[in-house]
Amino acid sequence: MQLDALSLMTVAMVNLVAISLTLPLIMGRSLTPAARAAQRALLLLTGGWAALVASEYLVSSYVLSVLSMAGLSASLVMLHRALSGWLGPRPGALALRVLAIAMPLGYAFSFAHYPLRVGWSNFLLAAMLVLLARATLVARRHAGRHWRLLLLGCFAVMAVLTAARGVLGAFFTAAYPTFLSPNPVNIAAAVAVNMAVVLGTVALLVAWRDEADDRLRAMANTDSLTGLPNRRGFMERAEALFANAQRYRQPLAVLMLDLDHFKHINDSYGHDRGDDALRLFARMLRETRRTGDLAGRLGGEEFCVVLPSSQRDTASGFDQRLRARLQQRSEEELGFALSYSAGVAAMTDGDATLAGLLARADAALYEAKHGGRGRLLMGDSGSGHTVV
């Protein structure tokens, strides 16, 4: 079967047009910045290929050729932005933007000199593809490996073939005199483009699906009012911290906290003000905890904090800092003082489960609430004793 470059490029353009039109229907309107960047990348890629194919059918192709290079470059920048959204900040962002500007400009100024134009454009495109391939290697956030490897393969193959076309055009012009030359490298590159369009789109869709799954999982494990983990999300992470402390025989303390007179706050100031109090308390927990500490809202006005590598004195210090901040901020932001009762339990050799540790902290909290509120009680002895 005889393959020619123009037919292969036309097929790639048709595929891109179809994908660009159907992708928004599949992904819907509620998009994250990463998904939106991926859609824009495909639109720019479609525009670039459409201009490139059209330039081969028209006699006056200078403007279309330059526009095609600009579209291809911009699409790679948007792909890098999508990867940054899915995987965390990616290396090479600045270099990619510089190359994306330099490539079409150099192509435009050297248009009359075929070897320079082809070498410049293909070498810079290959460099951008290498930067994109590098961006798929390490995920700073939880992300699937298979779609990253698929994109890595697409970018790497296209980088090699694009660089090879640059070498042919710049140094072996007789073997590659035009963009439509039936050179084996050129035909291979055109075939690879069609494969990369299909496989790359599949990879982007999988990345978008993984992101959507992560968002749903986060929503299921996060309290919508305070932004803290809800009971389900908290317990999953707390169990892991407890198991880790047991495995390595490290200390661990648990604080159960309950806002004092919260019903009175709702009755006197309204439920909106009560929600403000809950949000403020959650923010104070986030500001007071250390890296590695876990805070969550168990329900209503009840919260819990797990302090890894901590004894009772560490928990007491946490409580003192939290109370000082809460007293100052609540009077400033709410117009009234917000207080809480707390119970603390430190893990011992006899604690076989997290549930038992939480039960001791909860029992101490119960004593604190019924013993005058606004205090911290230890739950390590039968009756507990007042700390604050």
Salt bridges, closest charged atoms under 4 A:
ASP210 OD1 - ARG209 NH2 3.17
ASP214 OD1 - ARG217 NH1 2.64
ASP223 OD2 - ARG297 NH1 3.13
GLU236 OE2 - ARG232 NE 3.89
ASP258 OD1 - LYS369 NZ 2.92
ASP267 OD2 - LYS263 NZ 2.86
ASP276 OD2 - ARG273 NH1 3.44
ASP276 OD1 - ARG279 NH2 2.80
GLU287 OE2 - ARG283 NE 3.96
GLU287 OE1 - ARG329 NH2 3.41
ASP293 OD1 - ARG290 NH2 2.87
ASP319 OD2 - ARG323 NE 2.86
GLU333 OE2 - ARG283 NH2 2.64
ASP351 OD2 - ARG360 NH2 2.57
ASP380 OD2 - ARG312 NE 3.60
ASP380 OD1 - ARG360 NH1 2.69
